[in-house]
Amino acid sequence: MTAKAYSTTASPEFVFQKLNEIGVPTHFVRRLNMREQLIREVEIIPLEVVVRNVAAGSLATRLGIEEGTQLPRSIIEFYYKNDKLNDPMVSEEHITAFGWATTQEIDDMIALAIRVNDFLSGLFLGVGIRLVDFKMECGRLWDNDMVRIVVADEISPDSCRLWDIKTADKLDKDRFRRDMGGLIEAYTEVARRLGIMSENEPPQGTGPVLVKS
């Protein structure tokens, strides 16, 4: 197992703890201290699983759909994790042909993505936030000769599009991507609405840091 340190405003620990409580398997075990958490070692599958509920970002651009349009149903997309190629979108045929994941593993990832989407949509709706889309990663958790697919890496405003329901203000990394400013303030607002931070707690500006164990 390895330990990972996160900003309190990123909130991946909070999300993973809630997912564990409802029976969604993740790599998260428990918090070690104020800056570190214990996670299970997994073999990361080289794919990003993107769930879209509202047209935004690359989907709106690719298909010429007005940003903010509610999709007829949630759409799940796969992207190959390769920074040099800018994480290209791939099909299930690509995934199985190149051996990145099996057909069963794809089905498992889709099932997990649907469960996570249902949970996150309700969680954020309860605090006045619209879950536009999010990205998650999965890993293979080995137990002797047995293996299962679990949610890994992190789920935070870095990997979600979150809009205020009333104002449509962006509370996510698009504030950085589009040079809007106020990124830390937006992350802090999400954390405060979720009850992770108190109203008087100052924003934290540090990002993820790997800690060897």
C-alpha positions as CSV (number, residue, x, y, z in Angstrom):
1,M,0.0,0.0,0.0
2,T,1.0,3.6,-0.5
3,A,0.2,6.9,1.1
4,K,-0.9,10.0,-0.7
5,A,-1.3,13.6,0.4
6,Y,-4.0,15.9,-0.9
7,S,-5.2,19.4,-0.5
8,T,-8.3,19.6,1.8
9,T,-10.1,21.5,-1.0
10,A,-9.6,18.7,-3.5
11,S,-11.9,16.3,-1.4
12,P,-11.0,13.0,-3.0
13,E,-10.8,11.3,0.4
14,F,-14.4,12.5,1.2
15,V,-15.7,11.1,-2.1
16,F,-13.9,7.8,-1.9
17,Q,-15.0,7.3,1.7
18,K,-18.7,7.9,0.7
19,L,-18.3,5.5,-2.2
20,N,-16.9,2.8,0.1
21,E,-19.8,3.3,2.4
22,I,-22.3,2.5,-0.4
23,G,-20.4,-0.5,-1.6
24,V,-18.6,0.9,-4.6
25,P,-15.1,-0.6,-4.5
26,T,-12.2,1.9,-4.4
27,H,-8.5,1.8,-3.6
28,F,-9.0,4.1,-0.6
29,V,-8.5,2.5,2.9
30,R,-8.4,5.3,5.5
31,R,-6.9,8.6,6.5
32,L,-3.5,8.4,8.2
33,N,-3.3,12.0,9.3
34,M,-4.2,15.5,8.1
35,R,-2.2,15.2,4.9
36,E,-1.9,11.5,4.1
37,Q,-4.2,8.6,3.3
38,L,-3.7,4.9,3.0
39,I,-4.6,3.4,-0.4
40,R,-4.4,-0.1,-1.8
41,E,-1.8,-0.7,-4.5
42,V,-3.5,-1.3,-7.8
43,E,-2.5,-1.8,-11.4
44,I,-3.9,1.3,-13.1
45,I,-5.7,0.6,-16.4
46,P,-4.4,3.1,-19.0
47,L,-7.9,4.6,-19.7
48,E,-9.9,7.6,-18.5
49,V,-13.6,6.9,-18.1
50,V,-15.6,10.1,-18.8
51,V,-19.3,10.3,-17.9
52,R,-21.2,13.2,-19.4
53,N,-24.6,14.4,-18.3
54,V,-24.6,17.9,-19.9
55,A,-22.9,19.1,-23.1
56,A,-19.7,20.9,-22.3
57,G,-16.0,21.0,-23.2
58,S,-14.8,18.8,-26.0
59,L,-18.2,17.1,-26.5
60,A,-19.9,20.4,-27.2
61,T,-17.1,21.4,-29.6
62,R,-17.0,18.0,-31.4
63,L,-20.7,17.7,-32.0
64,G,-21.6,21.4,-32.3
65,I,-24.0,21.2,-29.3
66,E,-24.6,24.4,-27.3
67,E,-22.7,24.1,-24.0
68,G,-25.1,23.6,-21.1
69,T,-27.5,21.4,-23.2
70,Q,-28.9,18.5,-21.1
71,L,-28.0,15.2,-22.8
72,P,-30.8,12.8,-23.5
73,R,-29.0,10.3,-21.3
74,S,-25.6,10.0,-19.6
75,I,-22.9,9.2,-22.1
76,I,-19.8,7.2,-21.2
77,E,-16.6,7.7,-23.2
78,F,-13.1,6.2,-23.0
79,Y,-9.8,8.0,-23.5
80,Y,-6.4,6.5,-23.8
81,K,-4.0,7.8,-21.1
82,N,-1.1,9.2,-23.1
83,D,0.1,12.7,-22.5
84,K,2.1,12.8,-25.7
85,L,-1.0,12.0,-27.7
86,N,-3.2,14.4,-25.6
87,D,-5.3,11.4,-24.3
88,P,-7.2,10.6,-27.5
89,M,-10.7,9.3,-27.4
90,V,-10.9,5.5,-28.1
91,S,-13.6,2.9,-28.7
92,E,-14.2,-0.4,-27.0
93,E,-12.7,-2.0,-30.2
94,H,-9.5,-0.1,-29.7
95,I,-9.4,-1.1,-26.0
96,T,-9.7,-4.8,-26.6
97,A,-7.6,-4.9,-29.8
98,F,-4.6,-3.3,-28.0
99,G,-5.1,-5.2,-24.8
100,W,-5.7,-2.3,-22.5
101,A,-8.7,-4.0,-21.0
102,T,-10.8,-7.1,-21.6
103,T,-14.5,-7.0,-22.5
104,Q,-15.4,-8.0,-19.0
105,E,-13.3,-5.3,-17.5
106,I,-14.9,-2.7,-19.8
107,D,-18.3,-3.9,-18.6
108,D,-17.1,-3.6,-15.0
109,M,-15.8,0.0,-15.6
110,I,-19.0,1.0,-17.2
111,A,-21.0,-0.4,-14.3
112,L,-18.8,1.4,-11.8
113,A,-19.1,4.7,-13.8
114,I,-22.9,4.5,-13.7
115,R,-22.9,3.9,-10.0
116,V,-20.5,6.7,-9.3
117,N,-22.4,9.1,-11.5
118,D,-25.7,8.3,-9.8
119,F,-24.1,8.9,-6.4
120,L,-22.2,12.1,-7.3
121,S,-25.2,13.6,-9.1
122,G,-27.3,13.2,-6.0
123,L,-24.5,14.4,-3.7
124,F,-23.9,17.6,-5.6
125,L,-27.5,18.3,-6.3
126,G,-28.1,18.3,-2.6
127,V,-25.7,21.2,-2.2
128,G,-26.9,23.2,-5.2
129,I,-24.3,22.0,-7.7
130,R,-24.9,20.5,-11.1
131,L,-22.6,17.6,-12.1
132,V,-21.9,18.3,-15.7
133,D,-19.4,15.6,-16.3
134,F,-16.5,13.8,-14.5
135,K,-13.5,11.7,-15.2
136,M,-12.4,8.7,-13.3
137,E,-9.8,6.0,-13.5
138,C,-9.9,2.3,-12.6
139,G,-7.3,-0.2,-11.4
140,R,-6.9,-3.9,-11.1
141,L,-6.8,-5.0,-7.4
142,W,-5.0,-8.3,-7.1
143,D,-5.7,-10.8,-4.4
144,N,-3.5,-13.8,-5.1
145,D,-4.9,-15.1,-8.4
146,M,-8.1,-13.2,-8.2
147,V,-8.5,-9.7,-9.6
148,R,-11.3,-7.1,-9.4
149,I,-11.8,-3.7,-10.9
150,V,-11.9,-0.7,-8.5
151,V,-12.2,3.1,-8.7
152,A,-8.7,4.6,-8.3
153,D,-6.7,7.8,-8.5
154,E,-9.0,10.7,-7.4
155,I,-12.4,12.3,-8.0
156,S,-12.3,16.1,-7.2
157,P,-13.1,19.4,-8.8
158,D,-9.9,18.8,-10.8
159,S,-11.7,15.9,-12.6
160,C,-15.3,17.1,-12.6
161,R,-17.2,19.9,-14.2
162,L,-19.4,21.4,-11.5
163,W,-21.8,24.3,-12.1
164,D,-23.8,26.2,-9.5
165,I,-27.4,25.3,-10.2
166,K,-28.8,28.8,-9.9
167,T,-26.0,30.9,-11.5
168,A,-24.2,28.3,-13.7
169,D,-20.9,29.6,-12.2
170,K,-18.1,27.2,-12.8
171,L,-16.7,25.6,-9.6
172,D,-14.1,23.4,-11.2
173,K,-10.8,23.4,-13.2
174,D,-12.4,25.2,-16.2
175,R,-11.7,28.3,-14.2
176,F,-8.0,27.6,-14.8
177,R,-8.4,26.2,-18.3
178,R,-10.3,29.3,-19.5
179,D,-8.2,31.8,-17.5
180,M,-11.2,32.9,-15.4
181,G,-9.3,33.1,-12.1
182,G,-10.7,32.2,-8.7
183,L,-9.8,28.5,-8.9
184,I,-8.9,28.0,-5.2
185,E,-11.9,30.0,-4.2
186,A,-14.2,27.8,-6.3
187,Y,-12.6,24.6,-4.9
188,T,-13.1,26.0,-1.4
189,E,-16.7,26.7,-2.1
190,V,-17.3,23.1,-3.2
191,A,-15.6,21.8,0.0
192,R,-17.6,24.1,2.2
193,R,-20.9,23.2,0.6
194,L,-20.1,19.5,1.2
195,G,-19.2,20.2,4.8
196,I,-15.5,19.3,4.3
197,M,-14.3,22.7,5.3
198,S,-15.9,25.1,7.8
199,E,-17.0,28.6,6.8
200,N,-14.1,30.2,8.6
201,E,-11.4,27.8,7.4
202,P,-8.8,29.5,5.1
203,P,-8.3,28.0,1.6
204,Q,-5.6,25.5,1.0
205,G,-3.6,25.8,-2.2
206,T,-1.4,22.7,-2.3
207,G,-1.9,20.0,-5.0
208,P,-1.5,16.3,-4.9
209,V,1.9,15.0,-3.5
210,L,3.1,11.4,-3.6
211,V,4.5,10.1,-0.3
212,K,6.5,6.9,-0.3
213,S,5.8,4.3,2.4
